[in-house]
Amino acid sequence: MGHKALMCLLGFILFLVLLESGLRAGGFIILSYQDHRNKVSLKQQGAYRILCLGESTTQNQYPPVLEQMLNRNNRNIKFSVIDQGRAATNTSVILLHLESYLNVYRPDMVVVMMGINDRGVHIAYEKPSNFRIVLFLRSLRTYKLARLLGSRITSRTRERQPGLAHARLEEGCASLEDGIRKEEALRKTIRLNPGNDKAYAELGRIYYDVGYFKKAYDAFKKAIESNPGNDAAYVGLGWVYHDLWQTRNDEACFKKAIEVNPGNDAAYVGLGWLYHERGQFDKSEEFLKKAIALNPGNDKAYFELGSLYYTFERPEKAEKLFQKAIELNARNDMAYAMLGRLYYRKGLVPQAAACFKNALEADVGNKSQFYAALGTLYAEMKRFPSAQESYNNANRLRLNSYNSATADNFLRLKEILDSRNIKLVCVQYPMLSVEPLKRIFKEDGEGILFVDNEQTFKNGVIKAGYRSYFTDMFSGDFGHCTDKGNQLLAENIARIICSAVHIESTFAPSADGAGRRNEFKKDVSADHGIDKNYGAYLETGWLFYEHGNLSQAEELFQKARELDPGNEGANLGLGRIYIDKQEPSRAEAYIKAAAEADPENDRIFLDLGHIYYAKKDFLQAQYYLNKAILLNSRNDGAYILHGLICCEQGRQQQAQRYFKIAEGLLKTAIEIDPRDFNAYIGVGVLSVAHGDFVRAVDCFLKALQINPRMQAASRGLGSSLEKLMNDL
């Protein structure tokens, strides 16, 4: 008896090992399809390239604004922002394209805002465990798959609802045993009868529903191999191809299903949705009406035809079709939701709210989205307590669960970018908390920059109204951005990028000298016409400058200046080198040349203020500091230097006024970005002026923790420590 139990246990372990190996070996299907070239032209060779990935909320939305904003506010580096957002895509498709994007564009940074279109189930976050065996089991893909399958079992059976949010289970999960048992039951059926095409098709449908496209693809293909007449398998395979953007193959599969079974109304619905996506109204309408004729009880066909009319601005027809879909199936939650969006578009807010309440009662999968929509609608109706309650319910669901496909693809994205030393910026959607996004990475989030768009958008909506920032409410509490919304989104992203680019460029290079510095050195030494473009010399010079290699930076800035004597960046670089070398007379000419090239750059006038301060020409220094403040009233460095000059002149009261203004600006800067090392340096300088050397040491150390190569922080730290020692 004991021997038999042991054999069963070993058999179960072997099954887990084999299943785990299969899951690790399988990735997503790598299918060949046309490479969509970005319409945004690549900038000069010296540009810092940023690749933006996402769905329709990215495509032709914030990326152009982001590029303009970055180049307007940063004079020392040129940015090129590449927009690879795609409407109706999902994270799996983005991952399939990623390697080719990286090879073509060779970005320095990837900005990603994705996941809203992902299918698959939501599974609950698990309570942390300190037991190593538990942690090991949870790390296995076998375990993750079992949880997904378990979630799928506990949800009610739902057919595909093309083009809209898919079935998602956000509350409750079945056990590991249930998940494994369901899959094993189907596999056992297949082992007993390897030609059982229906079992393969059912297995494919389950894998597809949880977002395991590779395994779904294999299962549907097996079903078709076993029975070329299995029209349902062709439909399932068509949806796999569709979700992977295989536009020729998906259409072919739906047509093949109809060829095999002319009465397959689901295949007609699939074709109708494909043509809807492609903007072919007449063909879409034709196939959806054919589906209804074949099966007048198909509520999804009515729903998809209503969605077509909704897209093409035929609201009266859309309304009747959504109502018909609900009449046929009172639990068609997406029909209620689309009817609600239609009423919202028509300005009928109370009717829209009633629809989303019905959607909540009908649904077990999209509750967070529906609660969020209710929150938005209640806010417009000035029912603020109800709005807050709805938002809280939506946030609770989002914080307590995650979409398995989205999480897996985010982790894979980071793995690929890490292997190429490319910086990752993860952007949360407007209005949403960034915490669920951070929880995806857990301990693997090191080096990721997160952009939080929750409070800024909520504040804006409170002040100006929802419609000022969003054109629709496709995701409940947010939608596609208006121009104003894209401006705010770009501002939030730009603020993080500006800090990240500067921090990244000042870290020490890797031991083997790999990375962008070597790339630019190769560009500089190339013979193929590089002298016609000073960009490589200029950017390499700034990289060396930020790493403290002043002699090499000086050589490269001089070369760039030979090619373009009036270039602001080259002159500014040389001027700052001579400031750092404490040679103000040599710095003066170069900084003035930079100011002549760019008379709107307040930082250049601050540099001139520093030069004349070093030369003890306080009157001239104050003249340039006033120009800097006139151009930018938030130039904290100009106020600090003004205060230091007043101290030198014995005007202590006036100095304190300047220091107080500067301290307020620096405090705000640190609140906005806790990694703003320049702000910490500023506070350190102020602390020295106040005689608080302990605080100064703390601030300079914080600056150096963020940016170990910052010479101003090193000098400030050394000086402050010396003063402390003297006091002792």
N, C-alpha and C positions, 0 to 999 in steps of 0.2 A: 504493500500500500504506500509506504514511504518512498519506495523507488519510483512508483508511478507518479506520485506528487512532484518528486524532484524532476522527473522527465518533463512533466507539464510546465513546471516553472522555467526549466531551461529552454523549452520550446517557445514560451512566451517571450523570454529575453531575446532569443534568436530572432523572433519576429520583429521586436523593437529595433534590434541592431540593423536588420535588413531594411526595414522601413526608413530608419534614420539615414542610412547610406543613400537610399534612393532620393530622399528629400534633399540631401546636401548636394548630390550630383546634379539634380535638376534645377535649372534656373528658369527664367522666362524664355519663351520661344524667340529665337533670334531670326527674324524674318526679313527678307530683302524687300524694301519698298523705297519709293522715291524720296530722296533727301531734299527737304524743303529748305532752300537757301534763305537766309535772313535778308530782308530788304534793307536793313540798316547797314550801310557800308562800313567796312572796317577802317578805323582811323589810322593815323601814321604809326610807324613801327614802335615809337616810344610811348604809345598810349597804354594806360592801365585798363585792361579789358575786363568788363563785368558781363557775365552771361546770366540773363534772367529767364527762369523756367517757371511754368505754371499753366493755368487754363485760360478761359476767356477773361478772367479778372486780371490777367497779365497781358494778353495779346492786345497790342495797340492801346494799352491803358497807361500805366504809370511809367514804363521804361523810357519813352522819349522825354518825359518831364524830368525823370531822374538824371538823364545825361545832361540836359540843359542846366539843371540845378547844380550838379557836381562841378561842371566846367565854369559856371558863373562864380562859384564860391571858392574855388581852389585854383590859385594862379600858378603853382609850382609843378603841377602834374596835369596831364591831359587824360580825360576819361573817355572810353568808348563803351557804350552800353548796348548790348546785343539782345534783342527781343525774340525769344523763342517760346513765347506763350502760344498755346493752341486751344481754340475753343473746343469744348466737349471732350477733351482728352482726360486721362487719368494718370496716376503716378506710375503705373506699370508701363504705359507707353512712354512716359518721360524717361524712365530708366532704360528702356530699350534704345532710345535715341542718344542717351547720354554720352557714350563713348565716342560716337561719331561727332557730336557737337564739340566735345573736348579736343578731338583731333583737328577739326576744321578751324575752330576759333581760338584755341589755346588760351583760355581765359586765366586771369590771375585770381578771380573771385567768381563764385556762383551764388546768385540770389534766387531763392526758391520760395514760392508761395503756392502750395499744392495740397490736394487731398479731398477737396470738396466734392469732386465727381466720382470718388472711388466707390466701387461696390464691395461686397463682403460684409461680414457681420461685425458688430461691435461686441467685444468681450470685456468683462470687468477686469480692472486692475487687481492684482493679487496682493494679499497682505505680505509684507516682507518676512523672510524667514532667515534664521541664523544657522539652520542645519544644512551642512554642505551637500548631503544627498538630495535634499529638496531643491537646492539651488541648481545642482547638476541636472536633475530631471527637468526643471523648468527651462533650462538652456537648450534642451533638445527640440529639434523641429518636430519630432514625433509627438511630443507633448503638446506643442503649440497647435499642430494640426488636429489633434484629438479634441482640444478645447474648441476649436473652430467648428468641427463636425458636431460636437455636443451642442453648441449654440444653435447650429442649424436645425438639429433635431427638436429642440425645445420650442423653436418658433413655429408658428403655423405655416403650412406650405404656401409659398407665394410664387406666382409666375413672374417672369421678367416684365418690368414696366419700363420700356426703352426711353432713354433720353432724360429721365428724371432720377431723383434720389432712389436708390435701390433699397431692398429689404435690409434692415439693420437691427440687430437685437441689442438693446442697450441696458437691459435689466435682466440679470440672472444668466447662469450658464449651467449646462449639464456637467456631469462628472467626467473625469478622464476615462473611466471605464465605459461609459455610455458612448463617448466619441469613438473609441477604438472598436467597440462592439458593432456599431453601425457600419463602419467601413469594412471591418472583417466579415460581417454577414454578407455584404455584397461580393467581397473577394472570394468568400467560400462558395457562393453561388457560381461564380465564374470558374473556380477550380473544378467544381463538379461538372460544369458544362461550359468549357472554354468558348463555345460558340454562342453563348447567351448574349445577344446584342442588346437586349433591353437592360440587362444588369450593367453593362458597360455604359449605356446611355444615361442610366440613373446615377451611376458613379460620377460621370462627367458633369452632370447637372449639379450635383452636390459640390464638387470641387470648384465649379464655376461660381456658384453662389457664395463661396467663401474666398474667392479671388485667387485660387491656385490655378492660373491659366494653363501652365505647362501640363499639369496632371489632367486638367479638364480636356485639353487638346488631345492628349494621348488616349484618354478613355473614349472620346467621341470617334476618333480615328479607328480604334479597335472595334467599336460598334459597327462602323460602316464596313470595315474589312470583313467582319463576321456576317453582316447582312447589308449589302449595297442598297437594299430597299427600305432601310430604316430612315424614314423621312424626318423623324424627330431628332435623330442624331445629326442630320445635316443642319437643322435649325439651330441646335446647340452649338455646333461647330461654327456656324455663321456668326453667332453672337460672340464667340471667343475671338474670331478674326476681327469683328467690329470693334471690340474693346481694345484690341491691339492695333487699331488703325490700318488693318489690311483691307483696304476698300474694294479691291478687285475680288479678293477671295470671299469676303462676306457676302457680297451680292451673288456670286456664283453659287455659294452654298444654299442660299434661300431659293434661288431659281431651281437648283437641283432638287430640293425638297418638293417643290411644286411639280417638277417633271415626274418625280417618283409618285407623288400623291397630289393630284390637282385640287383635292378638297382640303388641303392643309391650310387652314385660315391663319395659323400662327406664322407661317412663312410669308403670307401676304402682309401681315402686320409688320414683320421684320423689314420687308422691302419698302413698305410705306414709310417707316421711320428713316431708313437709309436715304430715301429721296427727299424727305423732309429736311434732314441734316444738310443735304447738298443744295437746298434751295429750289428743288424741282417740284413746284407746287402741284402741277397737273398730274404728274406721274404718281406722286405721293397720294394725292386724293383718290386717284383711280384704284390703286392697290388696297387702300384702306376701305374704300367702299366695297371692293370685291370681297374682302375679309368679312365684312358685315353681311353681305349677301350670302356667303357660305355658312356663316354662323351668326344669326341675329341675336344670339345670347352672349356674344363675346364682348364683355364690358370693356376690355382693354382696347379693342378695335375702335369703339366709340370714343374712348379716352384719347387715343392717339390721333384720331381725326379731329377731335376738339382741340388738341394741342397744336395741330397744323393750322387750324383757323385762328387760334390765339396768336401764333407767331406771325401770321400774315394779316393781322389786324381785321378779322371778321368776328367781332365779339358776340354778335347775336347768335350766329351759328355755333360758335364755340360754347356759349352758355347752355344751349339746348343739348349739345352732345355730352357735356360734362354731367348734366342733370340725368340724361339717359343712362350713362355709365353707372351713376349712383343708384338709379332705379333698378338696374339689373344686379348690382352688387353693392349693398349698403355698407360694406367694409372696404370699398375702394378708396383708401385714404388719400391717394394722390389726386383722384378726381375732385374730392372736397378741396384739397390744397390749391389745385389749379383754378377751381371756381373762385376760391378766395382771392387769388392773385388777380383774376379777371375783375372782380368787384373792386379791388384796391386800385387797379388801373383806371377804373371808371369813377373813382372817388367815393365809392360806397363802402366806407370804412366799417360801419357796424355789421353790414351783411358779410363783409370779408372776415370779420372776427368770428361770426357765427359759423362760417365754413371751417375755419381752422379748429374751432372747438369740436365740431363733428369729426374732423380728421383725427384729433386726439383720441376720441372715443373709439374710432374704428381701427386705430393703428397700434402695433406694439413695437414698431421698428424705427419710425422717424420722429419720435416724440420730441427730441431736443430741438429739431428744426421747427416743429409746429408750436412749441412753447415760445421759441424765440420770435416767431411771426406774431403770435398773440401779444407778446410784450411790445413789439413795434406798433401794432394797431391800437392797443390800449393807450400807449403814450400819445398817439395822435388824437385819441378821443379824450385826452386829459385825465384818464383814469389811472393816475400814477401808482397808487398802491397795487392795483391789479397788474399793471405793467411790470412793477418790480418783482412781484410774486412769480410771474411768468418767466422773466429773465432768470430769476434764481433757480427755478425748476430746470430751465435749459442748461444753465451752468453746472448744476449738480450732476446732470446726466453726462455732460461732456467731461467733467473732471473725474468721474468714476468709471469711465470705460474708454476704449480706443478702438479705432478701426484697424483690424489686423493687417489688411493689405497696405494701408497707408503707413503704419508703423514699420513693417518690413521694408518697404521701399525707401523710407527716410533713412533707415539704418544702412541699407545697401548704398544709397547715394553718398552718405558720409564715408563709407569704406572706400569707395572708388575715388572720391576727391582727396582723401587722406593719402592714398597711394601715389597721388600726383602732386602732393603738397599744394593743393588749391584751397583757398579759404572758403568756408561755407557760411552763408548768411541765411537763416531760416526766418521767414516773415510770417507772422500770424495774420489771419484775415482781419479786416476792420471789425471793430466792436467785440471781438472774441478775446477771452483771456489767453495769455501766452502759456499758462501753466500746463495745459494738456500737451502742447507741443514739446515743452521741455521734458515732460515725463516720458515721452517716447524714448528719449536717449538715456535717461537714468544716469548711470556712471559713465556712459560713452559720450557725454556731451562736451568734453573738453575741447576748447578751440572753436566751438560754434558761436557765432554771433546771432542773438535772437532780437527780432524787431517786434516790439509790443505796440499794437495799434488799438488797444482797447480804450483807454481813458481819453486819448486825444479825440477819437471819433465820437465817443459818447458825449464829451463836452461840446463838440461841434454840433451834434444832432440836437442837444438840449437847447443850444442858443439859436441855431438857424433852421432846425427842422430836418427830418429824415430825408426829404426829397431834395434838399440842397446838396447832399453828399452821395445819394444813390439814385439810380434810374429805375430800379426795380427792387423786389424783395425775394429773389429766387431762393435765398438760403435762410429766410426768416428774419433775422435781425441785421442782415446786410445783403447787398446785391452788387451789381456792377456800378462802378463809381462814376459820378459826374466829373466834369473838369475840376471842380473844387475838391471832390473826394480824391481824385488822382494826385492833385497838388499836395494834399495833406499826407497821403500815403508815401509819395516820393520824398517829402520832407523828413518823415520818420525814418525811412530807409537811408537817406543821404546822411543824416546825422550819425548813424552807426558806421556807415562806410567811411566817412571822413576820418573818424577816430581810428577805425581798424586799419586803414591803409597806412596811416602815419605810424601806428604801433608796429604793424607788420614790417615796414620798411626799416625800422630801427633795431630789430632783433639781430643778433649776431648770425652770420651765415653758417650753414652746416659745415661739418668738418671736411667734407669732400668738395666744398665750394660749389655745390649744386644749386640749382634754382635760377631765379630770374637774373641775378647779377652776372652769372656766367653766360646766360643767353645774350645779354646786352653787350658783354665783352666780345662775344663772337661777332655780334652785329657791327660793333665798332671796328673790329679788325678786318671785316670782310671787304673784298675789292669790288663788289658789284654795285657801285654807285652810292655807297652810304654817305659820301660827302655831300650829296644833294639833299640829305635829310639830317639835320642836326639832332633829331629826336633821341636817337640811341645814345649819343654823347651826353646829352642833357640829362636824361633819366638815369643813366649809369652814374653820372656825377652826383646826382642827388642821393642815390643809393649809397655811394661811398661816403658822402657827407654825413648822412644819418648814421652810418656805422662808425663815424669818427676817423675815417681815413682821409684826412684833410689834404694831404699832398696829392693823392691820386684824384680826389675830387677836383682840386684846383686845376690839374692838368687837363681833365676832361671838360671843365667849364671853359677853360681858355680855348680849347679846340672848337667847342660849340660857338664861342664868341667870334672866332676867326671866320666861321662860316656865315654867321649872322651877327654883326657887331651891335645891332640895336636890340638883340633878343633880351627880353626882360628876365627870363629864367636864368640865363648864363650870367648876366650882370648881378642879379640878386644873389646867386650862389657864390660868386667870387666875393661880393661885399660881405656876406655873412661869414665866409671863411676868414677874412681879414679882421672882422669884428671878434671872432673866436680867438684869433691869434693876437688880439689886443694891438692891432695896427689900424687905428681909426682913420688916419690920414689916407692910407691906401684904400680902405673900405669906402670912404666918402664918395669918390668918383664913380665907383661901380653902382652903389646904391642910388645915387642921383640919376645915373643912366637908366636904371630900372624904373625909377619914379617917372622919368620922362616917357618911357615906353608904356607905362600903366599908371596914369595919374589918379586912378580911382581905387588903388590898392592901399588901404589904411595901414596894413602891416609894413609896407615899405617905408611909410612916413614914421612909423614907430622905430624902425631900424635907424633912420636918420636921427631921431631923437636920442637913441642910445649912443650914436657916434658923437654927437655934440655934447652929450652928458659926460662921456669919457674925456672929451677935450676941455671940459669945464666951461664950455660956452653955453651957459644955461638959457640965455635969451633965445638963441637960435634953436636950442633943443625944445623949448616950450612952443616956439612957432610951429615946428613940425608935429609936436604932440597934439596941438590944437587942430591941425589939419587932419590928423588921424582920427580924432574924436568927431570932427565934423563929418567925416566920411562914414564913421561907424561909432555911434554913441555907446556901444557895448564893448569897445576895445579896452578891456581891463588893464592890459599892459601899459597903455598910455596914461591911465589914471595913477597907476603905481609909480611910474617914472615921474609924473608931475609931483606926486607926494614926496618922493625922494629928493627932488630938486628943492622943494619948499623946505625940507629938513636941512639941506645944505645951506639954505639962505636964512635959516633961523625962524621961518614962518611956520611954527608948529601947528597952530590952529588950522591954517589953510591945508597943511599936509594931512591932518586927520580927516578933513572933509574928503579929500581925494581918496585916501585909504578906505574910508567907509563905503564910498561908491564902488571901488574896486572889489572890496570884500563881498558886497552884495552880489555883484556880477559873478564872482568866482564860486560863491555858494550855489547859485543857480546852475552854473555850468556843471558842477559836480553832481547835483541832484539829477540833472538831465542825463549825464554820462559819468558814472562813478569811476570810469577808467580814463578820464581826461587828465593825463599827466601834466599838461601845461597849466591846468587850473591848480593842481597841487603845488607846482613850482611857484605860481603866483602867490598862493597862500603862504608858502614858505618864505618868500621875499618879504611879504607883509609882516610875518611873525618876526623876522630879523629886524625890520624897522621898528617894531614895538618892543624889541629886546627879549622876546619870548623864544629863546633858542631851543628849548625842549620841543615846543610845538613845531618849530622850523625843521628840526632834525626829523621829526615824525613825517612831516609833509614831503620833504625831499626823499626820504626813504620810500614812501608810497609811490612817488613819481618814478623812482628807480626800479621798484618792483614791477611796475607796468612797462617801463621802457628803460632797460638797463644801460642803454647807450646814450642817454640824455646828458650831455656834458654840462648844461646849466644846472641840472639837479646834482651832479657830482660835485661841481664847484661850490654850490650852495651848501651841500652836506658837509664838505670839508671845512668850509669857513665857519659854519655853525658849530661843528664839533670843536674847532679850535677855540671859539669864543667860550664854549661851555667849559673847556679845560682851563682856560684862563680864569674864569670865574671861580673854579674850584681852588 
